[in-house]
């Protein structure tokens, strides 16, 4: 028996009594099902996130293996995506790397990109050591290795060259 699809208007055959949903070809039926799932997920986004989180925690080992396989199979594409993302969000990544290093050193505190940009604005985007208007990087007044914190109150904006000269051996505060 030939029928006409209600969505795409194409003709299709219905096989037996238990064929596709009456009035829809196989492709349109599948599209309707995908749309219904998508609508359900949007309406129940918090529930979906919680279920996903619980599934991941109860299947951590399996998921880690699956993720590792995916990263290995798509490594070039992921590397390029990360490069593009880092280039377009340099300040955010710089702050992320500083916070990550502080976390590894078990230093208390955290600062955001906005806090660092506000600190740079306070000093008119000039390096506090040499006074040049270069690209500024966060420098810890008291280094993390010497027990300093990662709060914005322990950060001063220096250019890369001055930060490298200061290194971690000196506890020099150029803010005054």
C-alpha positions as CSV (number, residue, x, y, z in Angstrom):
1,X,0.0,0.0,0.0
2,X,1.5,3.4,-1.0
3,X,0.9,6.3,1.3
4,X,1.9,10.0,1.2
5,X,4.1,11.4,4.0
6,X,2.4,14.3,5.9
7,X,5.7,16.1,6.4
8,X,7.8,15.7,3.2
9,X,4.9,14.7,0.9
10,X,6.9,11.8,-0.6
11,X,5.3,8.4,-1.3
12,X,6.2,5.4,0.9
13,X,5.1,1.9,1.4
14,X,3.6,0.7,4.6
15,X,4.6,-2.9,5.3
16,X,2.1,-4.9,7.3
17,X,0.2,-3.6,10.3
18,X,3.2,-2.8,12.4
19,X,5.0,-0.5,10.0
20,X,6.1,3.1,10.5
21,X,3.8,5.6,12.2
22,X,0.8,6.1,9.9
23,X,1.2,9.1,7.7
24,X,5.0,9.5,8.0
25,X,7.9,8.0,6.0
26,X,10.8,6.4,7.9
27,X,13.1,9.5,7.6
28,X,10.4,11.9,8.9
29,X,9.4,9.5,11.7
30,X,13.1,9.4,12.8
31,X,13.3,13.2,12.6
32,X,10.1,13.6,14.7
33,X,11.6,11.2,17.3
34,X,14.9,13.2,17.4
35,X,12.9,16.5,17.8
36,X,10.8,15.0,20.6
37,X,14.0,13.9,22.5
38,X,15.5,17.4,22.0
39,X,12.4,19.2,23.3
40,X,12.3,16.9,26.3
41,X,16.0,17.5,27.1
42,X,15.6,21.3,26.8
43,X,12.6,21.2,29.2
44,X,14.5,19.0,31.7
45,X,18.0,20.3,31.4
46,X,18.9,20.1,35.1
47,X,17.5,16.6,35.4
48,X,19.6,15.6,32.3
49,X,22.8,17.1,33.8
50,X,22.2,15.3,37.1
51,X,21.6,12.0,35.4
52,X,24.7,12.5,33.2
53,X,26.8,13.3,36.2
54,X,25.6,10.3,38.2
55,X,26.2,8.0,35.2
56,X,29.7,9.4,34.8
57,X,30.5,8.8,38.4
58,X,29.1,5.3,38.5
59,X,30.9,4.4,35.2
60,X,34.1,6.5,35.7
61,X,36.6,3.8,34.5
62,X,34.6,3.0,31.4
63,X,34.0,6.7,30.6
64,X,37.7,7.5,31.1
65,X,38.7,4.7,28.6
66,X,36.1,5.9,26.1
67,X,37.2,9.6,26.4
68,X,40.9,8.5,26.0
69,X,40.0,6.6,22.8
70,X,38.1,9.7,21.5
71,X,41.0,12.0,22.3
72,X,43.4,9.6,20.5
73,X,41.2,9.3,17.4
74,X,40.6,13.0,17.2
75,X,43.8,14.4,18.5
76,X,44.7,16.7,15.6
77,X,41.2,18.3,15.5
78,X,41.2,18.8,19.3
79,X,44.6,20.4,19.3
80,X,43.6,22.8,16.5
81,X,40.4,23.6,18.4
82,X,42.4,24.3,21.6
83,X,44.9,26.5,19.7
84,X,42.2,28.6,18.2
85,X,40.4,28.9,21.6
86,X,43.6,29.9,23.4
87,X,44.4,32.5,20.7
88,X,41.0,34.1,21.0
89,X,41.0,34.0,24.9
90,X,44.6,34.7,25.9
91,X,43.9,36.7,29.0
92,X,41.5,34.1,30.3
93,X,44.0,31.2,29.7
94,X,46.8,33.2,31.4
95,X,44.6,33.6,34.5
96,X,43.6,29.9,34.3
97,X,47.2,28.8,34.1
98,X,48.1,30.9,37.1
99,X,45.2,29.6,39.1
100,X,46.1,26.0,38.1
101,X,49.7,26.4,39.2
102,X,48.5,27.9,42.5
103,X,46.2,24.9,43.0
104,X,49.1,22.5,42.4
105,X,51.2,24.4,44.9
106,X,48.2,24.2,47.4
107,X,48.2,28.0,47.6
108,X,45.0,29.5,48.8
109,X,43.0,32.0,46.7
110,X,41.9,32.6,43.1
111,X,41.6,35.6,40.9
112,X,39.6,36.2,37.7
113,X,40.4,37.7,34.3
114,X,38.2,40.7,35.2
115,X,40.0,41.3,38.5
116,X,43.4,41.2,36.7
117,X,42.2,43.6,34.0
118,X,40.9,45.9,36.6
119,X,44.3,45.8,38.4
120,X,46.0,46.6,35.0
121,X,43.6,49.5,34.5
122,X,44.5,50.9,37.9
123,X,48.1,51.2,36.8
124,X,47.2,52.5,33.4
125,X,48.4,49.2,31.7
126,X,52.1,50.0,32.5
127,X,54.6,47.5,33.9
128,X,55.2,48.4,37.5
129,X,58.9,47.6,37.3
130,X,60.1,49.2,34.0
131,X,57.1,51.5,33.2
132,X,56.7,50.3,29.6
133,X,53.2,49.7,28.1
134,X,53.7,46.0,27.2
135,X,51.5,43.0,27.5
136,X,51.2,42.5,31.2
137,X,51.3,39.2,33.1
138,X,50.2,38.5,36.7
139,X,53.2,38.4,39.1
140,X,53.0,37.2,42.7
141,X,54.5,39.7,45.1
142,X,55.2,36.9,47.5
143,X,55.9,33.9,45.2
144,X,53.8,30.8,45.6
145,X,57.0,28.8,46.3
146,X,57.6,31.1,49.3
147,X,54.1,30.6,50.8
148,X,52.4,33.5,48.9
149,X,48.7,33.4,48.1
150,X,46.9,33.5,44.8
151,X,44.5,36.3,45.8
152,X,44.4,39.4,43.7
153,X,45.9,41.3,46.6
154,X,49.2,39.4,46.1
155,X,49.2,40.1,42.3
156,X,51.0,42.9,40.5
157,X,51.1,43.5,36.7
158,X,54.5,43.2,35.2
159,X,55.7,42.7,31.6
160,X,57.0,39.2,30.7
161,X,60.6,40.4,30.7
162,X,60.5,42.0,34.2
163,X,58.6,39.0,35.6
164,X,61.3,36.7,34.2
165,X,64.0,38.9,35.8
166,X,62.3,38.9,39.1
167,X,61.8,35.2,39.0
168,X,60.7,33.5,42.2
169,X,63.8,34.4,44.2
170,X,62.7,37.9,45.2
171,X,59.7,39.2,47.1
172,X,59.7,42.6,45.5
173,X,56.6,44.8,45.7
174,X,56.6,47.4,42.9
175,X,53.1,48.6,43.7
176,X,54.3,51.5,46.0
